Amino acid sequence: MAHLLNEPILAEHDPAGRLTAYEWRGARYAVDEVLKTYGSSQEARVYRVRVTGAEGVAVAELGREHDRWRLRHIFSA
């Protein structure tokens, strides 16, 4: 089951520009793997990622529009 959130996040990237982590509601989540990307525009894409946080492992769907990031969904892993 997924939880629809659509809340802003602060995304972190490595020097090559790859998504490495994000902060949401005061907690940090490490991006272990990008599972899939959607969208054809470089300015707007959706990323489905496997993340690890204090609560364990989950799958999250992150949306990016220009430089703004949002946590769209969280799925149980």
C-alpha positions as CSV (number, residue, x, y, z in Angstrom):
1,M,0.0,0.0,0.0
2,A,1.3,3.5,-0.8
3,H,0.8,6.7,1.0
4,L,0.2,9.8,-1.1
5,L,2.1,12.8,0.4
6,N,3.1,15.4,-2.2
7,E,5.3,17.2,0.3
8,P,8.5,19.3,-0.3
9,I,11.9,17.7,0.4
10,L,15.5,18.8,0.4
11,A,17.4,16.7,-2.1
12,E,21.1,16.0,-1.8
13,H,23.4,15.1,-4.8
14,D,27.0,13.9,-5.2
15,P,29.5,15.9,-7.3
16,A,28.3,14.1,-10.5
17,G,24.7,15.2,-9.9
18,R,23.3,11.8,-8.8
19,L,20.6,11.8,-6.1
20,T,22.1,10.5,-2.9
21,A,19.7,11.4,-0.1
22,Y,16.9,13.7,0.9
23,E,15.5,15.3,4.1
24,W,11.8,15.1,4.9
25,R,10.1,16.2,8.1
26,G,13.5,16.6,9.9
27,A,14.7,13.1,9.0
28,R,17.4,12.1,6.5
29,Y,16.9,9.2,4.0
30,A,19.8,7.7,2.0
31,V,19.0,6.8,-1.6
32,D,20.3,3.2,-2.0
33,E,19.2,2.8,-5.6
34,V,17.2,4.5,-8.3
35,L,14.8,1.9,-9.5
36,K,13.1,3.8,-12.3
37,T,12.7,7.3,-13.8
38,Y,9.6,8.6,-15.6
39,G,9.1,11.7,-17.7
40,S,10.8,12.9,-20.9
41,S,11.7,16.3,-19.8
42,Q,15.0,17.2,-18.0
43,E,13.1,19.9,-16.1
44,A,10.4,17.5,-14.7
45,R,10.9,13.9,-13.8
46,V,9.7,11.3,-11.3
47,Y,12.2,9.0,-9.6
48,R,11.3,5.7,-7.9
49,V,14.0,5.0,-5.4
50,R,14.9,2.5,-2.6
51,V,15.7,4.4,0.5
52,T,17.0,3.7,4.0
53,G,16.1,5.8,7.0
54,A,15.6,5.4,10.8
55,E,12.4,3.4,10.2
56,G,14.1,0.9,7.8
57,V,13.9,0.4,4.1
58,A,11.2,1.7,1.8
59,V,10.5,2.6,-1.8
60,A,9.7,6.3,-2.4
61,E,8.5,8.2,-5.5
62,L,10.2,11.6,-5.8
63,G,9.1,14.3,-8.2
64,R,11.5,17.0,-9.5
65,E,10.4,20.1,-11.3
66,H,13.3,22.3,-12.1
67,D,15.1,22.6,-8.8
68,R,12.1,21.8,-6.6
69,W,11.7,18.3,-5.2
70,R,8.6,16.7,-3.6
71,L,8.0,13.3,-1.9
72,R,5.0,12.0,-3.8
73,H,4.5,8.5,-2.5
74,I,6.0,6.1,0.1
75,F,5.6,2.3,-0.5
76,S,6.4,-0.5,2.0
77,A,9.5,-2.4,0.9
